[in-house]
Amino acid sequence: MEQTLYTPHGDPYFSEPYIDVEEWRDLPVRHYYVHGGFRGTDFDGANEVRFCFYYPEKEKYEGRFFQYVSPAPEDEHESEKLTGEDDKISFCITHGAYYVVSNQGGFVIGKDPSRLYKSSSASAEFSREIAKKLYGTDKRPYGYIFGGSGGSFKTMGAMEATEGIWDGAVPYVMANPIAAPNVFASRMHAVRVLGEDGLKKVVAAMEPGGSGDIYEGLDEIQKAALKEASAMGFPDRAWFCHPFMGDGALMVLVPTVYRLFPQYFTDFWEKEGYEGADPASDAVRDRMRHVTTVTEIIYDIPAAAEEEQFTSVDNSWVNTMLGGEPLPKIRIRDLVPTDSYQFHCRFRVLSGACKGAEINIKEINGDIIELHPQNDGAENINPFKELQPGDEIMIDNSDAIAMQFFHRHQIPDATYKVYDQFRNEQGEPIPAQLPFLIAPIIATSGAGILIDGNIHGKVIGLCSAIDESACPWHGDWYREAVARHGKSDDFRLYYHDNSIHDDRAGYLDDRQRQVDYLGTLHQALLDVAAWAEQGKEPLPTMNYTFADGQITLPAHAGERGGMQPVPFASVNGGRVARVKAGEEVRFEAKIEVNIGSVTGAAWDYERTNDWSHEETLIPGQDGDASIISTHVFAKPGIYYPCLKVKANRFGDASDIFTQCKNLDRVKVIVE
């Protein structure tokens, strides 16, 4: 059945827009600021649909807007906190566009998810009315929507549920209807089974000079867990993220599983076909149910501190848990066994007035338990108000372990190729299956509809090649979904090498192993605009292979395609050099581009995280470049010098927003 496409025109729900602030502002750049909302769209006085618009001066306006949708609905003012390359307002205004952002109707539980794209649509259309008046024209502004991670859900949902609101879109670090919570489940299973020592072996194998064999030194159980995660799509090269990646948004999504099918957490440990019912499984081996008593209930008085910002695709979901009643910290009598698996256990009250109350644990620090809020935002309640010292409680990792196998019991249709590892020769699931798929329900709540690739407009998808949270194959799935609707001509897919999930340029978790993808994202927005406005075809979908869950890019820039430069670094003529302290070491690099020109290159030889010293570029053919430099290591040790490079479509090094980046690393053993 063909879906009826939505338009806000004539929708009485959005019939009363208002403006409460409009003024010229000089920061971050000169712009006309408009703030307002839609009357009657609130729920019990909260979560009214509100928006912010930021318009450039008339002589700088080129007839378009870019609209950002965050992974989780957030305050419409959040973009005003951003600086540098992360500053969406300045990017838009300096590139001929005004900027549109809304709170997407706020974070609401149990409401119609179509509110997401409807609120964005209404904001977009009202922004056009203001633009026409401000610039004195009847010409319709072109519009483009973009968002990453959960925001990619919303971007794709907007392009599938509407027509004529946005002319194009750029979803990035893309999700798909079966992504959550499955992508987090399989990787956390591998993290638990490999442990710290196993994960270090995997990372070492992938370093310059390493064996390249990620299974080297692992036992058979570890190898099986790692192979499963790889086949599910976790990038082999992304395991360096293990110290900081946690379990992603899993704790935001788990309450949905409790709500929709709580029986899973019992069936997993009792019913045949589930791993927890197998006495020989690693699940049973690592299960822990620690019973003790409460000795103290602690309510912290928060100290005055700089407000933490949750504005990236990595942490925007935290906004879903802000507000509501504070939870206590719990001091316990008996410490949790030190050799137990303690990550995100469940806190269960076994006796007293709060008997039966339970919640996830955020962290265990000695005898102090810090509880994890549910994802009900301002509706969070504290179920432990009557908890008393002496009450018996259990710290239970059963549910956390059960969630690490959840993906095996949610096998989708055959278009999701990574699940073939769990099917028999007839294509039927081998493990026991839940009675319905929960992931698409979560996906629908994040997009407003269940996305299926039926886009209405031009779309450029951007995925990170070593994304630890949104598997790179998600982009390939969506490309094929678009093709099934016969709309491949309106879609492009690019992969960005050496980038992970987070979209912040100003904050990188591991500066030695990652670059941000913002320059490529911004250029993709400009390209989709040129596509829609001028009919200028963007670069073709990049060349890549997809096999055994892994996306692999060709070695050279011309073979790959796309916008990203590709550096090839060497030390003393190879990838690894053994030298003496005080000896001069020669570094060389060739930097290839598929389009544009190399605009910069810089080394960090000794892990200082400082790439401020730009090397002299030796121009090559067709925008390529090379560099030659030397360095002296004063102290013995093992070093991994890191080269970072950038390129621009027009060879313009001054535009901070459109520098496409990449890196390469070598190894130096100093004796």
Residue pairs with C-beta under 8 A, 6 or more apart in sequence:
3 160
3 161
3 449
3 454
5 161
5 162
5 163
5 456
6 114
6 117
6 118
6 121
6 161
6 162
7 121
7 162
7 163
7 164
7 165
8 14
8 118
8 121
8 122
8 125
8 165
9 125
11 118
11 122
13 38
13 40
13 41
13 118
14 38
14 41
14 49
14 118
14 119
14 122
16 38
16 39
16 40
17 36
17 37
17 38
17 39
17 122
17 126
18 36
18 37
18 38
18 39
19 34
19 35
19 36
19 130
20 35
20 36
20 37
21 33
21 34
21 35
21 36
22 32
22 33
22 34
22 35
23 32
23 33
24 30
24 31
24 32
24 33
25 31
25 32
25 33
28 83
28 87
28 89
28 90
29 56
29 89
29 90
29 93
29 94
30 56
30 57
30 93
31 54
31 55
31 56
31 57
31 89
31 93
31 98
32 54
32 55
32 56
32 57
32 134
33 52
33 53
33 54
33 55
34 52
34 53
34 54
34 55
34 127
34 130
35 50
35 51
35 52
35 53
35 76
36 50
36 51
36 126
37 48
37 49
37 50
37 51
38 48
38 49
38 50
38 119
38 122
39 48
41 47
41 48
41 49
41 105
41 119
42 48
43 108
43 111
46 106
46 378
47 103
47 105
47 106
47 107
47 108
48 106
49 102
49 103
49 104
49 105
49 106
49 119
49 122
49 123
50 76
50 102
50 103
51 76
51 100
51 101
51 102
51 103
51 123
51 126
51 127
52 76
52 77
52 79
52 80
52 100
52 101
52 102
53 98
53 99
53 100
53 127
53 130
54 89
54 92
54 93
54 98
54 99
55 61
55 93
55 98
55 130
55 131
55 134
56 92
56 93
56 94
56 96
56 97
56 98
58 134
58 135
58 136
60 93
60 94
60 96
61 96
61 97
61 98
61 135
62 95
62 96
62 97
63 96
63 139
63 141
63 142
63 533
64 96
64 97
64 98
64 141
64 142
64 143
64 144
64 529
64 533
65 92
65 97
65 98
65 99
65 100
65 124
65 127
65 128
65 131
65 141
65 142
65 143
65 144
66 88
66 91
66 92
66 97
66 99
66 100
66 143
66 144
66 145
66 146
66 525
67 99
67 100
67 101
67 120
67 123
67 124
67 127
67 143
67 144
67 145
67 146
67 166
68 79
68 88
68 99
68 100
68 101
68 145
68 146
68 147
68 151
69 104
69 116
69 120
69 145
69 146
69 147
69 151
69 154
69 155
69 158
70 78
70 104
70 147
70 150
70 151
70 311
70 316
71 147
71 148
71 149
71 150
71 151
71 153
71 154
71 313
71 316
71 317
71 446
72 107
72 150
72 316
72 317
72 318
72 319
72 320
73 103
73 104
73 105
73 106
73 107
73 116
73 319
74 103
74 104
74 310
74 311
74 316
74 319
75 103
75 319
76 101
76 102
76 103
78 101
78 309
78 311
79 87
79 88
79 89
79 99
79 101
79 311
80 89
81 309
81 311
82 88
82 89
82 311
83 506
84 505
84 506
84 656
85 505
85 506
85 516
85 518
85 519
85 656
85 657
85 659
86 504
86 505
86 506
86 518
88 99
88 101
89 99
90 657
91 522
91 657
92 98
92 99
93 99
94 657
95 522
95 526
95 657
97 529
98 127
98 131
98 141
100 123
100 124
100 127
100 143
102 119
102 120
102 123
103 119
104 115
104 116
104 119
104 120
104 154
105 115
105 116
105 118
105 119
107 319
107 320
107 377
108 115
109 376
109 377
109 379
113 444
113 445
113 446
113 447
113 448
113 449
114 161
114 448
114 449
115 448
116 154
116 157
116 446
116 447
116 448
117 154
117 157
117 158
117 161
117 162
117 447
117 448
117 449
118 448
120 145
120 154
120 158
121 158
121 162
121 165
124 143
124 145
124 165
124 166
125 165
127 141
128 140
128 141
128 143
131 141
132 138
132 139
132 141
142 167
142 168
142 529
142 532
142 533
143 165
143 166
143 167
144 166
144 167
144 168
144 169
144 170
144 525
144 528
144 529
144 532
145 155
145 158
145 159
145 166
145 169
146 155
146 169
146 170
146 171
146 172
146 521
146 525
147 153
147 154
147 155
147 171
147 172
148 171
148 172
148 173
148 313
148 503
149 173
149 175
149 313
149 314
149 316
149 469
149 470
149 501
150 175
150 249
150 313
150 316
150 317
150 446
151 171
151 313
151 316
152 171
152 172
152 173
152 174
152 175
152 461
152 470
153 175
153 443
153 446
153 447
153 451
154 446
154 447
154 448
155 169
155 170
155 171
156 169
156 171
156 174
156 447
156 451
156 455
156 459
156 478
157 446
157 447
157 448
157 449
157 451
158 165
158 166
158 169
158 448
159 166
159 169
159 455
159 456
159 457
159 459
160 449
160 451
160 452
160 453
160 454
160 455
160 456
161 448
161 449
162 456
163 456
163 457
164 456
166 457
167 457
167 458
167 529
167 532
167 533
168 457
168 458
168 459
168 460
168 528
168 529
168 531
168 532
169 455
169 457
169 458
169 459
169 460
169 528
170 459
170 460
170 461
170 462
170 521
170 524
170 525
170 528
171 459
171 461
171 462
171 478
172 461
172 462
172 463
172 503
172 517
172 521
172 524
173 313
173 462
173 463
173 464
173 467
173 469
173 470
173 501
173 503
174 461
174 462
174 463
174 470
174 474
174 475
174 478
175 443
175 446
175 470
175 474
176 416
176 443
176 451
176 474
176 477
176 478
177 412
177 439
177 440
177 443
177 444
177 450
177 451
177 452
178 410
178 412
178 416
178 437
178 439
178 440
178 443
179 439
179 443
179 470
179 471
179 474
180 249
180 253
180 439
180 442
180 443
180 446
181 249
181 250
181 253
181 254
181 257
181 403
181 406
181 439
181 442
182 232
182 406
182 407
182 410
182 439
183 232
183 233
183 234
183 248
183 407
183 469
183 470
183 471
184 247
184 248
184 249
184 250
184 253
184 469
185 250
185 403
185 404
185 405
185 406
185 407
186 228
186 229
186 232
186 234
186 404
186 407
187 229
187 232
187 234
187 245
187 247
187 248
187 468
188 247
188 250
188 343
188 403
188 404
189 225
189 228
189 229
189 404
189 405
190 225
190 226
190 228
190 229
190 234
191 199
191 242
192 282
192 286
192 341
192 343
192 401
192 404
193 221
193 222
193 225
193 226
193 282
194 202
194 218
194 222
194 225
194 226
198 217
198 218
198 222
198 226
199 239
199 242
201 216
201 217
201 218
202 214
202 218
202 226
202 239
203 239
203 240
203 242
204 210
205 211
205 212
205 213
205 214
205 216
206 212
206 214
206 236
206 237
206 239
206 240
207 640
207 665
207 667
208 575
208 576
208 640
208 665
208 666
208 667
209 575
209 576
209 667
214 226
214 230
214 236
214 239
215 223
215 226
215 227
218 226
221 282
225 282
228 421
230 236
230 548
230 549
230 550
231 418
231 421
231 548
231 549
232 407
232 418
232 421
232 471
232 549
233 418
233 471
233 472
233 473
233 474
233 549
233 550
234 468
234 471
234 549
235 465
235 466
235 467
235 468
235 471
235 472
235 550
235 551
236 550
237 466
238 466
238 467
238 468
238 500
240 510
240 513
241 468
241 500
241 509
241 510
244 509
244 510
245 468
245 469
245 509
247 343
247 344
248 468
248 469
249 317
249 469
250 344
250 403
251 344
251 360
251 372
251 375
252 317
252 320
252 321
252 375
253 375
253 442
254 360
254 399
254 403
255 374
255 375
255 376
256 438
256 441
256 442
256 445
257 264
257 403
257 406
257 438
258 265
260 438
260 441
261 434
261 435
261 436
261 438
264 402
264 406
264 409
264 434
265 398
265 399
265 402
267 274
267 432
268 274
268 275
268 276
268 277
268 283
268 398
268 402
268 405
269 276
269 277
269 287
269 398
269 402
270 276
270 277
271 277
271 432
272 432
273 431
273 432
274 405
274 409
274 431
274 432
275 281
275 282
275 283
275 405
275 408
275 431
276 283
276 284
276 287
276 398
276 401
276 402
276 405
278 284
283 401
283 402
283 404
283 405
286 340
286 341
286 397
286 401
287 397
287 398
287 401
288 336
288 337
288 340
288 341
288 342
288 345
288 395
288 396
288 397
289 394
289 395
289 396
289 397
289 398
290 334
290 336
290 337
290 340
290 394
290 395
290 396
291 350
291 392
291 393
291 394
292 332
292 333
292 334
292 392
292 393
292 395
293 332
293 333
293 334
293 389
293 390
293 391
293 392
293 393
294 330
294 331
294 332
294 333
294 387
294 388
294 389
294 390
294 391
294 392
294 393
295 331
295 332
295 333
295 367
295 389
296 330
296 331
296 389
297 328
297 329
297 330
297 331
297 384
297 387
297 388
297 389
298 328
298 329
298 330
298 331
298 368
299 326
299 328
299 329
300 326
300 329
310 316
310 317
310 318
310 319
310 322
312 502
312 503
312 504
312 507
313 501
313 502
313 503
314 469
314 501
314 502
314 503
314 504
317 375
319 377
320 375
320 376
320 377
321 373
321 374
321 375
321 376
321 377
321 380
322 377
322 378
323 377
323 378
323 379
323 380
324 373
324 376
324 377
324 378
324 379
324 380
324 381
324 382
325 380
325 381
325 382
326 382
327 359
327 371
327 373
327 382
327 384
328 371
328 382
328 384
328 387
329 368
329 369
329 370
329 371
330 347
330 368
330 369
330 371
330 384
330 387
330 393
331 367
331 368
331 369
332 367
332 368
332 369
332 393
332 395
333 367
335 366
335 367
336 342
336 364
336 395
340 397
341 397
341 400
341 401
342 364
342 395
342 397
343 397
343 400
344 360
344 361
344 362
344 372
344 400
345 360
345 361
345 364
345 395
345 396
345 397
345 400
346 358
346 359
346 360
346 361
346 394
346 395
346 396
346 397
346 398
346 399
346 400
347 358
347 359
347 360
347 361
347 369
347 371
347 393
347 394
347 395
348 357
348 358
348 393
348 394
348 395
348 396
349 355
349 356
349 357
349 358
349 384
349 387
349 391
349 392
349 393
350 391
350 392
350 393
350 394
351 391
351 392
352 386
352 387
352 388
352 390
352 391
352 392
353 386
353 387
353 388
353 391
354 383
354 384
354 385
354 386
354 387
354 391
357 383
357 384
357 387
359 371
359 372
359 373
359 374
359 383
359 384
360 371
360 372
360 374
360 399
361 369
361 370
361 371
361 372
361 395
362 370
362 371
362 372
363 369
363 370
364 370
364 395
369 395
371 384
373 380
374 380
407 419
408 422
408 431
409 431
409 432
409 433
409 434
410 433
410 434
410 437
410 438
410 439
411 419
411 422
411 423
411 429
411 431
411 433
412 419
412 437
412 439
412 440
414 420
414 427
415 477
415 480
415 481
416 477
417 473
417 546
418 471
418 473
418 549
422 429
422 430
422 431
423 429
423 430
424 430
440 450
443 450
443 451
444 450
451 478
451 481
452 481
452 485
453 478
453 480
453 481
453 482
453 483
453 484
453 485
453 487
454 482
454 485
454 487
455 482
455 485
455 487
455 490
455 491
457 490
457 532
458 490
458 491
458 528
458 531
458 532
459 482
459 490
459 491
459 492
459 528
460 491
460 492
460 493
460 494
460 524
460 527
460 528
460 531
460 538
461 475
461 478
461 479
461 491
461 492
461 493
461 494
462 475
462 493
462 494
462 495
462 496
462 517
462 520
462 521
462 524
463 470
463 472
463 474
463 475
463 493
463 494
463 495
463 496
463 551
464 470
464 472
464 495
464 496
464 499
464 500
464 501
464 517
465 472
465 495
465 496
465 497
465 498
465 499
465 551
465 553
466 472
466 497
466 498
466 499
466 500
466 514
467 499
467 500
467 501
468 500
468 501
469 500
469 501
470 501
471 549
472 495
472 550
472 551
473 546
473 549
473 550
473 551
475 493
475 495
475 551
476 493
476 544
476 546
476 551
478 493
479 488
479 491
479 493
479 541
482 488
482 490
482 491
483 491
491 541
492 538
492 539
492 540
492 541
493 541
493 542
494 520
494 524
494 539
494 541
494 542
494 562
494 563
495 542
495 544
495 551
495 553
495 560
495 562
496 517
496 520
496 562
496 564
497 553
497 564
497 566
497 662
498 513
498 514
498 515
498 662
498 663
499 514
499 515
499 516
499 517
500 509
500 514
502 508
502 509
502 516
503 516
503 517
503 518
503 521
504 516
505 516
505 518
508 514
508 515
508 516
511 609
512 604
512 607
512 609
512 640
512 642
512 665
513 642
513 663
513 665
514 663
515 644
515 661
515 662
515 663
516 661
517 661
518 657
519 646
519 648
519 657
519 658
519 659
519 660
519 661
520 562
520 563
520 564
520 660
520 661
522 657
522 658
523 563
523 649
523 658
523 660
524 538
524 563
526 658
527 536
527 538
527 539
528 538
530 536
530 538
531 537
531 538
539 561
539 562
539 563
539 594
539 595
540 561
541 561
542 553
542 560
542 561
542 562
543 553
543 554
543 559
543 560
543 561
544 551
544 552
544 553
544 554
544 560
545 551
545 552
546 552
553 560
554 560
555 566
556 566
556 592
557 564
557 565
557 566
557 592
557 593
557 594
558 592
558 594
560 566
560 594
561 594
562 594
563 594
563 595
563 596
563 647
563 649
563 660
564 594
564 647
564 660
564 661
564 662
565 591
565 592
565 593
565 598
565 645
565 646
565 647
565 660
565 661
565 662
566 591
566 592
566 593
566 662
567 589
567 590
567 591
567 592
567 601
567 643
567 645
567 662
567 663
567 664
568 589
568 590
568 591
568 592
568 664
569 587
569 588
569 589
569 641
569 643
569 664
569 665
569 666
570 587
570 588
570 589
570 666
571 577
571 585
571 586
571 587
571 641
571 666
571 667
571 668
572 579
572 585
572 586
573 586
573 588
575 666
575 667
576 666
576 667
576 668
576 669
577 585
577 666
577 667
577 668
577 669
578 668
578 669
578 671
579 585
579 633
579 668
579 669
579 670
579 671
580 670
580 671
581 633
581 634
581 635
581 636
581 670
581 671
582 632
582 633
582 634
583 632
583 633
584 630
584 631
584 632
585 630
585 631
585 632
585 633
585 668
586 628
586 629
586 630
587 603
587 605
587 627
587 628
587 629
587 630
587 631
587 641
587 643
587 666
588 626
588 627
588 628
588 629
589 601
589 626
589 627
589 643
589 645
589 664
590 620
590 624
590 625
590 626
591 598
591 601
591 624
591 625
591 626
591 627
591 645
591 647
592 624
593 622
593 623
593 624
593 647
595 623
595 649
596 623
596 647
596 648
596 649
596 650
596 651
596 660
597 623
597 625
597 647
597 648
597 650
597 651
598 617
598 623
598 624
598 625
598 645
598 646
598 647
599 646
599 647
599 648
599 651
599 652
599 653
599 659
600 614
600 617
600 645
600 646
600 653
600 659
601 614
601 615
601 617
601 625
601 627
601 643
601 644
601 645
601 646
602 611
602 612
602 613
602 614
602 615
602 643
602 644
603 611
603 613
603 615
603 629
603 631
603 641
603 642
603 643
604 610
604 611
604 641
604 642
604 644
605 631
605 633
605 639
605 641
605 668
606 633
606 639
606 641
607 639
607 640
607 642
611 642
611 644
615 627
615 629
616 627
617 625
617 626
617 627
618 625
618 626
618 627
618 628
619 625
620 626
623 647
623 651
631 641
633 639
633 668
633 670
635 670
636 670
636 671
637 670
638 667
638 668
638 669
638 670
639 667
639 668
639 669
639 670
640 665
640 666
640 667
640 668
641 665
641 666
641 668
642 663
642 664
642 665
643 663
643 664
643 665
643 666
644 661
644 662
644 663
645 661
645 662
645 663
645 664
646 653
646 659
646 660
646 661
646 662
647 659
647 660
648 655
648 658
648 659
648 660
649 658
652 658
653 659
